[in-house]
Amino acid sequence: MKHTYIIYISILFCLFSQTGNLQAEQKSFTVVIDAGHGGKDPGAKGTIINEKAINLGIALKLGNLISQKHKDVKVVYTRSSDKFIELDERAEIANRCKADLFISIHTNAVARGKSVHGTETYTLGLARTDENLAVAMRENSAILLEEDYQQRYEGFDPNSSESYIIFEFIQNKHMEQSIGFASEIQKHFTAAQRDDRGVRQAGFLVLRKTSMPSVLIEVGFITNRAEERYLASERGQRQLAQSISDAFDNYKRTFDSRQSVTIAKPVARTGEQQSHPTNNPPAGSEEDILRRKRERQEAKAKQQADNRKDKTVYKVRIMTSDRKLPANSRLLKGYKNVECVKGTQFYIYYYGESTSFNEISRLRKQVIKDFKDAYIVPFKNGKEANK
């Protein structure tokens, strides 16, 4: 009996130990790392290496760095070998594992201008320049290697600029987090002495169907001989992976702080309101006049809000900034009555407001000459309708 008891206790101890280990290994954040191209799709071709090999080398190094530093993060690769994966499937991999972040790694190329070099990070949107459109066309052309791509992508032609009109009205509810992460990536690339070509928007199919914050990184130009050698080297890939990993550290820190913040609503004690006397100033005094004026303004604002209740209000989002700009800032290009809203990571600037989509579309056409990335955002009851 004593021997049986000892065996029973030992079994229980092992079970509890395994349960504890499973709990300790639970992942609370999932990042999907997508190495662009692969297999029969070489991507951009260099003189000593192809894009698909650069992308995979950086992707695997990045995943390793994240895994080493963040034990609560699950790293998923869309491919971990030289394998062809359809663009839609890459997004679906992220959606199926309910990822919190999607990072697609690519290498840039230009037909002319071998001196062009530097890094740029994209979020989903309509390409406002021919240069951004050319990048999207090149990356999206991978679908031509897929079977039944016309049916799969609903007739989308990656080489026709008209196909990209669909991105005009795609409102990505994760836009703010995506741009914030993209900005972090470019900041760390700059710190690593890589030339900063900025955060941009374009219509990438691989980002279109992801249901989480997503970015597409162009780590450099394979058509630049010096940059190609750097991208092909172990040192270059390691440095680029480290910069993206450092940006991820900051993004994850912000993510964790948002998850842990709880807003406690103060509860009034019974009878507390009655115990405080009113502090209204005497009638007719200057304070009383100001008070009544303020009350009228509040009543008017409430009436306007009630009139717009349940109606969609459209605004033009013209830019973002990591700091609050003064009204006379040259970055606002002389525009007056620009609305500034503080986001979780940076300040967002809106111009104009209307319940008429046609009216706000006309306004956007006017400001697009000054703010190339301006786009329309719908609001309902004071909040972005797509959040």
Buried (B, 14 or more C-beta within 10 A) or exposed (E): EEEEEEEEEEEEEEEEEEEEEEEEEEEEBBBBBBBBBBEEBBBBEBEEBBBBBBBBBBBBBBBEBBEEEBEEBBBBBBBBEBBBBBBBBBBBBBBEEEBBBBBBBBBBBBEEEBEBBBBBBBBBBBBBEEBBBBBBBBBBBBBEBBEEBEEBBEEBBBEEEEBBEEBEEBBBBBBBBBBBBBBBBBBBBBEEEBBBBEBBBBBBBBBBBBBBBBBBBBBBBBBBBEBBBBBBBEEBBBBBBBBBBBBBBBBBEBBBEEEEEEEEEEEEEEEEEEEEEEEEEEEEEEEEEEBEEEEEEEEEEEEEEEEBEEEBBBBBBBBBBEEEBEEEBEEBEEBEEBBEEEEEBBBBBBBBBBEEEEEBBEBBEEBBEBBBBBBBBBBBEEEBBBE
